[in-house]
Amino acid sequence: MPETVERFNGSFQAGPRTSQLKPVSFEDTSIAFSSQSNFKLRKTYWLFALMNQGWLVNLGTFFIKIALRLHLPIKFLIKNTIFEQFCGGESIQDSEKTIKHLHDVHVGTILDYSVEGEENEKSFDETTLEILRTIERASKSDDIPFSVFKITGLASTDLLEAVQIGDSLNKEQKTQFDQVLNRVNTLCRRAYERNVRVFIDAEESWIQDTIDTLAYEMMDRYNHERPVVYNTYQMYRWESLDRLRRDVNEAHAKGYFLGAKLVRGAYLEKERLRSHEEEYQDPIQATKEDTDRDFNAAIDFCLENRDIVSFCLGTHNEYSCEYCIQQMKRLGIEPGDPHIYFAQLLGMSDNISYNLANAGYNVAKYVPYGPVEAVMPYLFRRADENKSIAGQSSREFTLVSDELKRRKGCN
C-alpha cells in the first residue's frame, strides 16, 4: 500500500504549527473564545442560558413550529439567535464569512447542506447539485478539508430500507435505485477529480447496511490512490468496532485506503423504540460506558493502522479527544499528521476545536447552511441535543460564563 500523498486539497501540508508540541487545555476559554467580541459572547451566554432550561426549549420549539406553520414573521428573530449560533448562512456565499473566520484560527470548514427536502426525485437531484457546489468550493482552497452528504438526501428512506431487507424491487424501484447509485457515484467521482475528501454520514440502523454497501463500493472505486471517501462508524452500536476491523481487512485485501469518521451516534431513542416495537435485537450498546470503551478502542485501532486508515473523530467528548492526543504522543505522531482530524459542530464545543487547532492539530467545524425555514429541523435537533446530552448546555454555558468573568477581571 503506497503512502498517502503529502498534499491533498492543501490541508496535508505540514507547516510551522505541527513542529512544536503545545499543551492542550479544554478549560482555556481565552483561546476558545478569542475571536468573539464581548457583545457576541454575551449573546451566546444568554442563548445557552435559555437552552439550559429544558422546559423552555420544549416550549420555544412548540411555538416556533406553530409560527412557521402560520407564516408569522419570526424569521428575523430565528436568524439572529439560534440560526446565527449554529449555521453559517443561507447559502455557500453567505457562509464565506464563517469559513474565513474559522480559517484565520486554523480551523477548517465542512459545508453541510442541511436542508431536509421532500422525498421525491426532483428534491434528490437538487440536493445532489448543491453538494456538487460544496465540492467545487472545497477544491478552490485549503479552508474546506472535507465535503459531506447524507444518502437520505439523495434517496427515499423506504427505498433504502427495501434494499436492505432484501425485498424484490419492482421496475420503478430498480430505476430509482439506479438513480441513487448514479447520484452517489457522481459526488464521489467529482470529489476524486477535485482532490476533495468526502464524508458519507451514518443514519438509522434499518438503512445503514445499504449506506455501508454504497460507501464500500465508492471506496473501492476512488480510494486506491488516497483516501477520498469516508464512511461513518457509530460506536454506540455494539457491532461497529468489529465492522471497522473487518473493513480494514477488506481494504487491505482490495488495496485501497479506508476513510473512517468515528462518532458515537445520534439516533439512540429512535433505535431503542423501534427495536422494542418490532421485537428485534437492540442494536445499541447496553451502557454509555460500553460506547465510550469501543470509541476509544476504535481510536487505538485507527492509529495502529494509519498506513491504510485516515480517520476523523466527530465528537464533542473531551475525554476521547484527550485520549487520542495522548495516544498520538505515545506513538510519536505529530499533531498535524494528515491521517487524523477532529471535528465538531459550529456553535458547540469551541473549547475543544479552538484549543486543538491552537496546538497544531487538524480540526474542522461542520458548518450547516440553507434557507432558515428549511434548516429548522436541524436547529430543533441541535436545541434538543443540547438539552438531552448530559450536561452539554451546562458545559457550554459554564465555559462562556467563565470567559466573561475572565474578561471582566482583566479590565
C-alpha positions as CSV (number, residue, x, y, z in Angstrom):
1,M,0.0,0.0,0.0
2,P,1.6,3.3,-1.0
3,E,1.9,6.2,1.4
4,T,-0.8,8.9,1.3
5,V,0.4,11.8,-0.9
6,E,1.5,14.7,1.3
7,R,-0.6,17.3,-0.5
8,F,-4.3,16.6,-0.6
9,N,-6.5,19.6,-1.1
10,G,-3.8,21.7,0.6
11,S,-4.6,20.7,4.1
12,F,-2.0,17.9,4.2
13,Q,0.9,20.4,4.0
14,A,2.9,20.4,7.3
15,G,3.6,23.9,8.5
16,P,5.2,25.6,11.5
17,R,2.2,24.7,13.6
18,T,3.0,21.0,13.5
19,S,6.6,21.3,14.5
20,Q,6.1,22.1,18.2
21,L,4.1,20.2,20.8
22,K,1.9,22.6,22.7
23,P,-0.1,21.6,25.8
24,V,-3.9,21.4,25.2
25,S,-6.3,22.5,27.9
26,F,-10.0,22.4,27.1
27,E,-10.5,24.7,30.1
28,D,-8.6,27.5,28.3
29,T,-11.5,29.9,27.5
30,S,-9.2,32.7,26.4
31,I,-8.3,30.6,23.3
32,A,-11.8,29.1,22.9
33,F,-13.5,32.4,22.6
34,S,-10.6,34.6,21.4
35,S,-12.4,35.6,18.2
36,Q,-15.7,36.6,19.9
37,S,-16.4,40.2,20.8
38,N,-17.9,40.9,24.2
39,F,-21.2,41.6,22.6
40,K,-21.2,38.3,20.7
41,L,-20.1,36.4,23.8
42,R,-22.9,37.9,25.9
43,K,-25.3,36.9,23.2
44,T,-24.0,33.4,23.3
45,Y,-24.3,33.4,27.1
46,W,-28.0,34.3,27.0
47,L,-28.7,31.7,24.3
48,F,-27.2,28.9,26.2
49,A,-28.7,30.1,29.4
50,L,-32.1,29.7,27.8
51,M,-31.2,26.3,26.2
52,N,-30.1,25.2,29.6
53,Q,-33.8,25.2,30.6
54,G,-35.3,22.0,29.2
55,W,-38.9,23.2,29.6
56,L,-38.1,26.4,27.8
57,V,-36.6,24.6,24.9
58,N,-39.7,22.4,24.5
59,L,-42.0,25.5,24.8
60,G,-39.9,27.5,22.3
61,T,-39.8,24.7,19.8
62,F,-43.5,24.2,20.0
63,F,-44.3,27.9,19.4
64,I,-41.7,28.3,16.6
65,K,-43.3,25.3,14.8
66,I,-46.7,26.9,15.1
67,A,-45.4,30.3,14.0
68,L,-43.7,28.8,10.9
69,R,-46.8,26.9,10.0
70,L,-48.9,30.1,10.2
71,H,-46.2,32.0,8.3
72,L,-45.8,34.5,11.1
73,P,-42.9,37.0,10.7
74,I,-40.3,35.4,13.1
75,K,-37.5,34.7,10.6
76,F,-35.6,37.7,11.7
77,L,-35.7,36.5,15.3
78,I,-34.6,33.0,14.4
79,K,-31.9,34.2,12.1
80,N,-30.3,36.4,14.7
81,T,-30.4,33.8,17.5
82,I,-30.2,30.1,17.1
83,F,-29.6,30.2,13.3
84,E,-26.6,32.6,13.8
85,Q,-25.2,30.3,16.5
86,F,-25.3,27.0,14.7
87,C,-25.4,27.8,10.9
88,G,-23.0,29.5,8.5
89,G,-25.7,31.2,6.4
90,E,-28.5,30.6,3.9
91,S,-26.1,29.7,1.1
92,I,-22.4,28.9,0.4
93,Q,-21.8,32.6,-0.4
94,D,-23.5,33.6,2.9
95,S,-21.2,31.2,4.7
96,E,-18.0,32.7,3.4
97,K,-17.6,35.0,6.4
98,T,-17.7,31.9,8.7
99,I,-15.3,30.0,6.5
100,K,-12.8,32.8,6.6
101,H,-13.2,33.3,10.4
102,L,-12.5,29.6,11.0
103,H,-9.6,29.6,8.6
104,D,-8.0,32.5,10.4
105,V,-7.8,30.4,13.5
106,H,-6.6,27.3,11.7
107,V,-9.9,25.5,11.8
108,G,-11.3,24.0,8.6
109,T,-14.9,24.1,7.4
110,I,-17.1,21.2,6.4
111,L,-20.0,22.8,4.5
112,D,-23.1,20.8,5.4
113,Y,-26.2,21.4,3.3
114,S,-28.8,20.8,6.0
115,V,-32.0,21.3,4.0
116,E,-34.4,18.4,4.5
117,G,-36.5,18.4,1.4
118,E,-39.4,16.3,0.3
119,E,-38.7,12.7,-0.7
120,N,-39.0,13.0,-4.5
121,E,-36.7,12.7,-7.4
122,K,-36.7,16.4,-8.0
123,S,-35.6,17.2,-4.5
124,F,-32.9,14.5,-4.6
125,D,-31.5,15.9,-7.9
126,E,-31.4,19.4,-6.4
127,T,-29.6,18.2,-3.3
128,T,-27.0,16.4,-5.5
129,L,-26.4,19.6,-7.4
130,E,-25.9,21.6,-4.2
131,I,-23.5,19.1,-2.8
132,L,-21.5,19.3,-6.0
133,R,-21.3,23.0,-5.4
134,T,-19.8,22.3,-1.9
135,I,-17.2,20.0,-3.5
136,E,-16.3,22.7,-6.1
137,R,-15.9,25.3,-3.3
138,A,-13.8,22.9,-1.3
139,S,-11.5,22.4,-4.3
140,K,-10.6,26.1,-4.6
141,S,-8.6,26.4,-1.3
142,D,-7.4,24.6,1.8
143,D,-10.0,26.1,4.1
144,I,-12.5,23.3,3.4
145,P,-10.8,19.9,4.1
146,F,-14.0,17.8,3.6
147,S,-17.4,17.8,2.0
148,V,-20.3,15.7,3.3
149,F,-23.6,14.3,2.4
150,K,-26.4,12.0,3.7
151,I,-27.7,9.2,1.5
152,T,-31.2,10.1,2.6
153,G,-30.7,13.5,0.9
154,L,-30.4,11.5,-2.4
155,A,-32.8,8.6,-1.9
156,S,-36.1,7.6,-0.3
157,T,-35.8,6.1,3.1
158,D,-38.4,3.5,2.1
159,L,-36.3,2.5,-0.9
160,L,-33.1,2.2,1.1
161,E,-34.9,0.0,3.7
162,A,-36.4,-2.2,0.9
163,V,-32.9,-2.8,-0.5
164,Q,-31.5,-3.6,3.0
165,I,-34.1,-6.2,3.9
166,G,-33.8,-7.8,0.5
167,D,-37.2,-7.1,-0.9
168,S,-37.6,-7.7,-4.5
169,L,-37.7,-4.3,-6.1
170,N,-40.3,-3.5,-8.8
171,K,-39.3,-1.9,-12.1
172,E,-39.8,1.6,-10.8
173,Q,-37.8,1.0,-7.6
174,K,-35.0,-0.5,-9.6
175,T,-34.9,2.6,-11.8
176,Q,-34.9,4.8,-8.7
177,F,-32.1,2.9,-7.1
178,D,-30.0,3.1,-10.3
179,Q,-30.5,6.9,-10.0
180,V,-29.3,6.7,-6.3
181,L,-26.2,4.9,-7.4
182,N,-25.6,7.4,-10.1
183,R,-26.0,10.4,-7.7
184,V,-23.6,8.9,-5.1
185,N,-21.1,8.0,-7.8
186,T,-21.3,11.5,-9.3
187,L,-20.5,13.1,-6.0
188,C,-17.6,10.7,-5.2
189,R,-16.2,10.9,-8.7
190,R,-16.2,14.7,-8.5
191,A,-14.5,14.6,-5.1
192,Y,-11.8,12.3,-6.5
193,E,-11.3,14.5,-9.6
194,R,-11.1,17.7,-7.4
195,N,-8.9,16.2,-4.7
196,V,-11.6,16.7,-2.0
197,R,-12.3,14.2,0.7
198,V,-16.0,13.4,1.3
199,F,-17.8,12.0,4.3
200,I,-20.9,9.8,3.9
201,D,-22.8,10.3,7.1
202,A,-24.3,7.5,9.1
203,E,-28.0,7.1,9.6
204,E,-30.6,4.7,11.2
205,S,-29.6,1.0,11.5
206,W,-32.5,-0.1,9.3
207,I,-30.9,1.6,6.3
208,Q,-27.3,1.7,7.4
209,D,-26.3,-1.6,5.7
210,T,-27.4,-0.2,2.4
211,I,-25.4,3.0,3.1
212,D,-22.4,1.0,4.0
213,T,-22.5,-1.1,0.8
214,L,-22.6,2.1,-1.2
215,A,-19.7,3.6,0.7
216,Y,-17.6,0.4,0.3
217,E,-18.2,0.4,-3.5
218,M,-17.2,4.1,-3.7
219,M,-14.0,3.5,-1.7
220,D,-13.1,0.6,-3.9
221,R,-13.5,2.9,-6.9
222,Y,-11.9,6.1,-5.7
223,N,-9.6,5.3,-2.6
224,H,-6.8,3.4,-4.3
225,E,-4.5,6.4,-4.6
226,R,-5.6,8.3,-1.5
227,P,-8.4,8.4,1.0
228,V,-11.3,10.2,-0.8
229,V,-14.5,8.6,0.5
230,Y,-15.0,8.2,4.3
231,N,-17.7,6.0,5.8
232,T,-19.1,6.8,9.3
233,Y,-19.0,4.4,12.2
234,Q,-21.5,4.9,15.0
235,M,-19.8,3.5,18.1
236,Y,-23.0,3.3,20.1
237,R,-23.8,0.3,18.0
238,W,-22.3,-2.8,19.6
239,E,-21.2,-4.2,16.2
240,S,-19.4,-1.2,15.0
241,L,-15.9,-2.0,16.3
242,D,-15.9,-5.4,14.7
243,R,-17.2,-3.8,11.5
244,L,-14.4,-1.3,11.5
245,R,-11.8,-4.1,11.9
246,R,-13.4,-6.1,9.2
247,D,-13.5,-3.1,6.8
248,V,-9.8,-2.5,7.3
249,N,-9.1,-6.1,6.4
250,E,-11.2,-5.7,3.3
251,A,-9.4,-2.5,2.3
252,H,-6.1,-4.3,2.8
253,A,-7.3,-7.2,0.6
254,K,-8.5,-4.9,-2.2
255,G,-5.7,-2.5,-2.0
256,Y,-7.5,0.8,-1.1
257,F,-7.3,3.3,1.7
258,L,-10.1,3.3,4.3
259,G,-11.6,6.6,5.3
260,A,-13.4,6.4,8.6
261,K,-15.3,9.0,10.6
262,L,-15.9,7.9,14.2
263,V,-19.0,9.2,16.0
264,R,-20.9,8.0,19.0
265,G,-24.3,8.2,17.3
266,A,-27.4,10.4,17.1
267,Y,-30.5,8.1,17.0
268,L,-30.4,6.3,20.3
269,E,-34.0,6.9,21.4
270,K,-35.4,6.2,17.9
271,E,-33.3,3.0,17.6
272,R,-34.3,1.6,21.0
273,L,-38.0,2.4,20.5
274,R,-38.1,0.7,17.1
275,S,-36.3,-2.4,18.2
276,H,-38.7,-2.7,21.1
277,E,-41.8,-2.2,19.0
278,E,-40.7,-4.5,16.2
279,E,-39.2,-7.1,18.6
280,Y,-35.6,-7.4,17.2
281,Q,-32.3,-7.2,19.0
282,D,-31.5,-3.7,20.2
283,P,-28.5,-2.5,18.0
284,I,-27.4,0.0,20.7
285,Q,-24.7,-0.7,23.4
286,A,-26.1,-1.6,26.8
287,T,-24.4,1.3,28.5
288,K,-22.7,4.6,27.7
289,E,-19.6,3.1,29.2
290,D,-19.6,0.4,26.5
291,T,-19.9,3.1,23.8
292,D,-17.0,5.1,25.3
293,R,-14.9,1.9,25.6
294,D,-15.5,1.0,21.9
295,F,-15.0,4.6,20.7
296,N,-11.5,4.7,22.3
297,A,-10.7,1.2,21.1
298,A,-11.5,2.4,17.6
299,I,-9.1,5.3,18.1
300,D,-6.4,2.9,19.0
301,F,-7.1,0.6,16.1
302,C,-7.1,3.5,13.6
303,L,-3.9,4.9,15.0
304,E,-2.2,1.5,14.8
305,N,-3.4,1.1,11.1
306,R,-2.8,4.7,9.9
307,D,-0.7,3.4,7.0
308,I,-4.1,2.4,5.5
309,V,-6.7,4.3,7.6
310,S,-7.3,8.0,7.6
311,F,-9.9,9.0,10.3
312,C,-11.8,11.8,11.8
313,L,-13.1,12.0,15.3
314,G,-16.5,13.6,15.1
315,T,-17.1,14.1,18.8
316,H,-17.8,16.7,21.5
317,N,-16.5,14.3,24.1
318,E,-13.5,16.0,25.8
319,Y,-12.1,12.7,27.2
320,S,-12.0,11.0,23.8
321,C,-10.2,13.9,22.3
322,E,-7.7,14.0,25.1
323,Y,-7.3,10.2,24.8
324,C,-6.5,10.5,21.1
325,I,-3.9,13.2,21.9
326,Q,-2.2,11.1,24.5
327,Q,-2.1,8.1,22.2
328,M,-0.7,10.2,19.4
329,K,2.1,11.4,21.7
330,R,2.8,7.9,22.9
331,L,3.2,6.7,19.3
332,G,5.3,9.7,18.4
333,I,2.6,11.0,15.9
334,E,2.8,14.7,15.1
335,P,-0.3,16.9,15.9
336,G,-0.7,17.8,12.2
337,D,-0.4,14.2,10.9
338,P,-2.5,14.2,7.7
339,H,-4.3,10.9,8.6
340,I,-6.0,12.4,11.7
341,Y,-8.7,15.0,12.1
342,F,-11.0,16.2,14.8
343,A,-14.4,17.7,14.0
344,Q,-17.2,19.4,16.0
345,L,-20.4,21.3,15.1
346,L,-20.4,25.0,14.6
347,G,-21.5,26.8,17.7
348,M,-20.7,23.9,20.0
349,S,-17.5,22.8,21.9
350,D,-15.4,25.7,20.8
351,N,-13.2,24.9,23.8
352,I,-12.3,21.6,22.0
353,S,-12.0,22.9,18.5
354,Y,-10.0,26.1,19.1
355,N,-7.6,24.7,21.7
356,L,-6.8,21.7,19.5
357,A,-6.2,24.0,16.5
358,N,-4.1,26.3,18.5
359,A,-1.9,23.3,19.5
360,G,-1.4,22.4,15.8
361,Y,-4.0,19.5,15.5
362,N,-6.1,19.2,12.4
363,V,-9.6,20.5,13.2
364,A,-12.7,21.2,11.2
365,K,-16.2,22.5,12.1
366,Y,-19.4,21.2,10.5
367,V,-21.0,24.4,9.1
368,P,-24.6,23.8,8.3
369,Y,-26.3,26.1,5.8
370,G,-29.6,26.6,3.9
371,P,-32.7,28.8,4.0
372,V,-33.8,29.5,7.5
373,E,-37.2,27.7,7.2
374,A,-35.6,24.7,5.5
375,V,-32.9,24.1,8.2
376,M,-35.3,24.4,11.2
377,P,-35.5,20.6,11.6
378,Y,-31.7,20.6,12.0
379,L,-31.9,23.5,14.5
380,F,-34.6,21.8,16.5
381,R,-32.3,18.8,16.8
382,R,-29.4,21.0,18.0
383,A,-31.6,22.5,20.7
384,D,-32.9,19.1,21.8
385,E,-29.4,17.7,21.7
386,N,-28.0,20.4,23.9
387,K,-30.9,19.7,26.3
388,S,-30.6,15.9,26.2
389,I,-26.9,15.3,26.2
390,A,-25.8,15.0,29.8
391,G,-24.5,18.4,30.8
392,Q,-23.9,19.7,27.3
393,S,-25.8,23.0,27.7
394,S,-24.5,23.4,31.2
395,R,-21.0,22.8,30.0
396,E,-21.3,25.4,27.1
397,F,-23.0,27.9,29.5
398,T,-20.3,27.4,32.2
399,L,-17.4,27.9,29.7
400,V,-19.0,31.1,28.3
401,S,-19.6,32.4,31.9
402,D,-16.0,31.7,32.8
403,E,-14.7,33.7,29.9
404,L,-17.0,36.6,30.6
405,K,-15.7,36.6,34.2
406,R,-12.1,36.3,33.0
407,R,-12.5,39.3,30.7
408,K,-14.2,41.4,33.4
409,G,-11.2,40.6,35.7
410,C,-8.8,41.7,33.0
411,N,-10.4,45.1,32.7
